[in-house]
Amino acid sequence: MDVSDVKTLLQIAEDDTSKDDYLEAVIPLLVDYAKDYCKQTFTEDEVEVLPGGVQLAIAKMAEFNMANVAEKSTTVGAYSTTLVAGTEYPKSITKLLRPYRQVKFV
């Protein structure tokens, strides 16, 4: 999986290179995260083959990381609230990986 694949899945124009450095750095980390989460290597004949659902989850995780802000404050009249973004991916993303998760008995 490479930058071009992620940009296609996220509908980012190929000529928009503003996020390319970030995507190049984060994609291998997200692939490792998916492998750890699913407890498998996704290899066929010693070649890495990521299923479509795993590719989509990786793209969505990259998108989540790009949009996720550390803190967001809102004030309406006398009411004020501060939301701190979580460090975990939403269930809507991790559920994409569940069909590929292998159970290991110890």
Backbone as JSON, one array per atom type, in Angstrom:
{
  "sequence": "MDVSDVKTLLQIAEDDTSKDDYLEAVIPLLVDYAKDYCKQTFTEDEVEVLPGGVQLAIAKMAEFNMANVAEKSTTVGAYSTTLVAGTEYPKSITKLLRPYRQVKFV",
  "N": [[0.85, -1.17, 0.0], [0.56, 2.18, -0.87], [1.19, 5.78, -1.05], [-0.3, 6.73, -3.21], [-2.39, 4.84, -3.36], [-3.74, 5.31, -0.92], [-4.49, 7.99, -1.26], [-6.27, 7.72, -3.39], [-8.32, 6.16, -2.2], [-9.2, 7.97, -0.28], [-10.13, 9.97, -1.81], [-8.46, 12.09, -2.61], [-6.98, 14.4, -4.67], [-4.56, 13.49, -7.12], [-2.66, 15.39, -7.83], [-2.52, 16.98, -5.61], [-0.24, 17.47, -3.35], [0.12, 18.09, -0.72], [-0.16, 16.51, 1.57], [1.49, 14.37, 1.19], [4.1, 13.83, 2.31], [3.46, 13.31, 4.99], [1.75, 11.08, 4.65], [3.5, 9.21, 3.48], [5.17, 8.72, 5.63], [3.41, 7.73, 7.62], [1.93, 5.54, 6.61], [3.41, 2.99, 6.6], [3.5, 2.61, 9.38], [0.8, 2.41, 10.06], [0.1, 0.13, 8.64], [1.59, -1.74, 10.07], [0.24, -1.48, 12.53], [-2.31, -2.45, 11.8], [-1.64, -5.11, 11.18], [-0.77, -6.01, 13.69], [-3.13, -5.62, 15.19], [-4.87, -7.36, 13.9], [-3.53, -9.69, 14.21], [-2.04, -11.07, 12.26], [-0.03, -11.55, 9.27], [-0.68, -11.02, 6.64], [0.3, -12.22, 4.2], [0.99, -13.77, 1.09], [2.52, -16.35, -0.51], [4.95, -15.3, 0.37], [4.67, -12.6, -0.2], [3.44, -9.43, 0.61], [0.02, -8.97, 0.94], [-2.58, -6.99, 1.24], [-5.9, -7.21, 2.29], [-8.91, -5.74, 0.9], [-10.6, -4.53, 2.87], [-8.81, -4.06, 4.94], [-7.06, -2.29, 3.71], [-8.81, -0.12, 3.33], [-9.37, 0.5, 6.01], [-6.83, 1.35, 6.86], [-6.49, 3.64, 5.27], [-8.61, 5.18, 6.29], [-7.73, 5.45, 8.94], [-5.47, 7.03, 8.55], [-6.7, 9.32, 7.55], [-8.24, 10.01, 9.79], [-6.21, 10.61, 11.62], [-5.11, 12.86, 10.36], [-7.19, 14.7, 10.56], [-7.72, 14.84, 13.22], [-7.69, 16.79, 16.03], [-5.9, 18.06, 18.83], [-7.17, 19.49, 20.88], [-10.29, 21.09, 21.32], [-12.2, 23.88, 21.67], [-15.38, 25.2, 22.58], [-17.7, 27.81, 22.79], [-20.79, 28.93, 23.85], [-22.75, 31.44, 24.54], [-22.98, 31.69, 27.99], [-22.06, 29.2, 28.39], [-19.38, 26.96, 28.2], [-17.2, 24.61, 26.7], [-14.65, 22.14, 26.53], [-13.22, 19.9, 24.37], [-11.24, 17.1, 24.33], [-9.43, 15.34, 22.06], [-9.58, 11.83, 21.57], [-7.2, 9.12, 21.85], [-7.6, 6.79, 20.63], [-8.73, 4.89, 17.81], [-11.88, 5.39, 16.21], [-14.72, 3.19, 16.6], [-15.99, 2.8, 14.19], [-13.95, 2.68, 12.39], [-12.17, 0.65, 13.35], [-13.86, -1.53, 13.22], [-13.77, -2.26, 10.59], [-11.53, -3.8, 10.44], [-12.09, -6.06, 11.92], [-13.19, -8.47, 10.62], [-10.87, -9.65, 9.71], [-9.38, -10.31, 11.82], [-7.55, -12.59, 13.7], [-8.02, -15.21, 16.01], [-6.08, -16.2, 18.7], [-5.27, -18.91, 20.64], [-4.07, -19.51, 23.86]],
  "CA": [[0.0, 0.0, 0.0], [1.4, 3.38, -0.96], [0.52, 7.08, -0.97], [-1.29, 6.81, -4.29], [-3.54, 4.02, -2.96], [-4.47, 6.01, 0.15], [-5.11, 9.18, -1.83], [-7.41, 7.27, -4.17], [-9.38, 5.76, -1.28], [-9.7, 9.15, 0.42], [-10.56, 10.91, -2.85], [-7.55, 13.23, -2.64], [-6.46, 14.54, -6.03], [-3.16, 13.07, -7.26], [-1.78, 16.56, -7.9], [-2.46, 17.59, -4.28], [0.89, 16.82, -2.67], [0.27, 18.71, 0.59], [-0.14, 15.49, 2.63], [2.31, 13.24, 0.76], [5.16, 13.51, 3.27], [2.82, 12.67, 6.14], [1.26, 9.74, 4.27], [4.66, 8.33, 3.3], [5.68, 8.36, 6.96], [2.44, 7.05, 8.47], [1.38, 4.31, 6.04], [4.03, 1.77, 7.16], [3.11, 2.48, 10.79], [-0.59, 1.95, 10.09], [0.12, -1.26, 8.19], [2.03, -2.51, 11.24], [-0.86, -1.45, 13.49], [-3.34, -3.37, 11.3], [-1.13, -6.47, 11.35], [-0.8, -6.32, 15.12], [-4.52, -5.68, 15.61], [-5.48, -8.56, 13.32], [-2.69, -10.82, 14.59], [-1.6, -11.81, 11.09], [0.94, -10.81, 8.45], [-1.26, -10.76, 5.32], [1.24, -12.58, 3.14], [0.72, -14.92, 0.22], [3.76, -16.69, -1.21], [5.96, -14.37, 0.88], [4.4, -11.25, -0.7], [2.4, -8.79, 1.41], [-1.22, -8.72, 0.23], [-3.57, -6.47, 2.19], [-7.27, -7.27, 1.8], [-9.55, -4.44, 0.69], [-11.08, -3.95, 4.13], [-7.64, -3.6, 5.68], [-6.6, -1.09, 3.01], [-9.75, 0.95, 3.64], [-9.15, 0.88, 7.41], [-5.57, 2.1, 6.91], [-6.77, 4.96, 4.7], [-9.46, 5.89, 7.24], [-6.9, 5.8, 10.08], [-4.64, 8.16, 8.13], [-7.6, 10.46, 7.48], [-8.57, 10.35, 11.17], [-5.03, 11.26, 12.2], [-4.95, 14.18, 9.74], [-8.27, 15.58, 10.98], [-7.83, 14.82, 14.67], [-7.02, 17.89, 16.71], [-5.66, 17.72, 20.24], [-8.13, 20.13, 21.78], [-11.24, 21.94, 20.62], [-13.05, 24.6, 22.62], [-16.59, 25.79, 22.05], [-18.4, 28.67, 23.75], [-22.11, 29.39, 23.44], [-23.25, 32.24, 25.66], [-22.24, 31.48, 29.23], [-21.65, 27.8, 28.43], [-18.12, 26.69, 27.51], [-16.76, 23.23, 26.82], [-13.41, 21.79, 25.85], [-13.16, 18.49, 24.02], [-9.89, 16.61, 24.04], [-9.55, 14.19, 21.16], [-9.06, 10.57, 22.08], [-6.04, 8.56, 21.17], [-8.01, 5.54, 20.0], [-9.51, 5.02, 16.58], [-13.3, 5.13, 16.42], [-15.18, 1.84, 16.27], [-16.35, 2.75, 12.77], [-12.73, 2.31, 11.66], [-11.64, -0.65, 13.78], [-14.74, -2.64, 12.8], [-13.34, -2.68, 9.26], [-10.47, -4.79, 10.61], [-12.56, -7.24, 12.67], [-13.3, -9.73, 9.87], [-9.54, -10.17, 9.41], [-8.7, -10.58, 13.08], [-7.43, -14.01, 14.03], [-8.01, -15.52, 17.43], [-5.0, -17.1, 19.08], [-5.49, -19.52, 21.94], [-2.81, -19.74, 24.57]],
  "C": [[0.89, 1.23, 0.0], [0.54, 4.64, -0.92], [-0.57, 7.19, -2.02], [-2.55, 6.03, -3.95], [-4.4, 4.75, -1.93], [-5.18, 7.24, -0.4], [-6.33, 8.81, -2.67], [-8.59, 6.91, -3.26], [-10.0, 6.95, -0.55], [-10.17, 10.25, -0.53], [-9.77, 12.22, -2.77], [-6.95, 13.26, -4.04], [-4.98, 14.18, -6.07], [-2.21, 14.26, -7.28], [-1.72, 17.35, -6.6], [-1.38, 16.85, -3.48], [1.09, 17.34, -1.25], [0.38, 17.7, 1.73], [0.79, 14.32, 2.31], [3.4, 12.85, 1.75], [4.59, 12.8, 4.49], [2.39, 11.25, 5.79], [2.41, 8.76, 4.07], [5.2, 7.86, 4.65], [4.71, 7.47, 7.73], [1.94, 5.72, 7.92], [2.08, 3.06, 6.58], [3.67, 1.54, 8.62], [1.69, 1.94, 10.91], [-0.71, 0.52, 9.6], [0.56, -2.16, 9.35], [0.94, -2.58, 12.3], [-1.94, -2.45, 13.08], [-2.9, -4.82, 11.47], [-1.17, -6.89, 12.81], [-2.23, -6.5, 15.61], [-5.17, -6.98, 15.14], [-4.71, -9.84, 13.65], [-2.35, -11.73, 13.39], [-0.73, -10.93, 10.2], [0.42, -10.45, 7.07], [-0.26, -11.03, 4.2], [0.73, -13.81, 2.39], [1.98, -15.15, -0.58], [4.86, -15.66, -0.91], [5.84, -12.96, 0.33], [3.27, -10.67, 0.14], [1.2, -8.46, 0.54], [-2.26, -8.28, 1.26], [-4.96, -6.56, 1.58], [-7.88, -5.87, 1.7], [-10.01, -3.77, 1.96], [-9.95, -3.4, 4.97], [-7.1, -2.33, 5.03], [-7.5, 0.11, 3.33], [-9.56, 1.43, 5.08], [-7.88, 1.72, 7.55], [-5.78, 3.51, 6.37], [-7.6, 5.8, 5.67], [-8.67, 6.29, 8.49], [-6.02, 7.0, 9.75], [-5.5, 9.43, 8.08], [-7.96, 10.94, 8.89], [-7.41, 11.09, 11.83], [-4.83, 12.67, 11.64], [-5.98, 15.17, 10.28], [-8.34, 15.74, 12.49], [-7.03, 15.98, 15.26], [-6.92, 17.56, 18.19], [-6.72, 18.3, 21.16], [-9.02, 21.06, 20.98], [-12.15, 22.57, 21.65], [-14.24, 25.21, 21.91], [-17.24, 26.62, 23.14], [-19.7, 29.12, 23.13], [-22.7, 30.13, 24.63], [-22.37, 32.05, 26.87], [-21.7, 30.05, 29.34], [-20.38, 27.6, 27.61], [-17.74, 25.24, 27.73], [-15.47, 23.03, 26.04], [-13.41, 20.29, 25.62], [-11.72, 18.13, 23.71], [-10.05, 15.35, 23.21], [-8.93, 12.95, 21.78], [-7.88, 10.07, 21.28], [-6.38, 7.24, 20.49], [-8.82, 5.81, 18.74], [-10.97, 4.72, 16.89], [-13.67, 3.7, 16.01], [-15.55, 1.71, 14.8], [-15.15, 2.39, 11.9], [-12.26, 0.92, 12.05], [-12.55, -1.8, 13.38], [-14.43, -3.1, 11.38], [-12.28, -3.78, 9.33], [-10.97, -6.09, 11.24], [-12.69, -8.52, 11.86], [-11.95, -10.4, 9.6], [-8.77, -10.54, 10.67], [-8.72, -12.07, 13.37], [-7.36, -14.18, 15.54], [-6.87, -16.5, 17.69], [-5.26, -17.6, 20.49], [-4.15, -19.81, 22.58], [-2.99, -20.88, 25.54]]
}
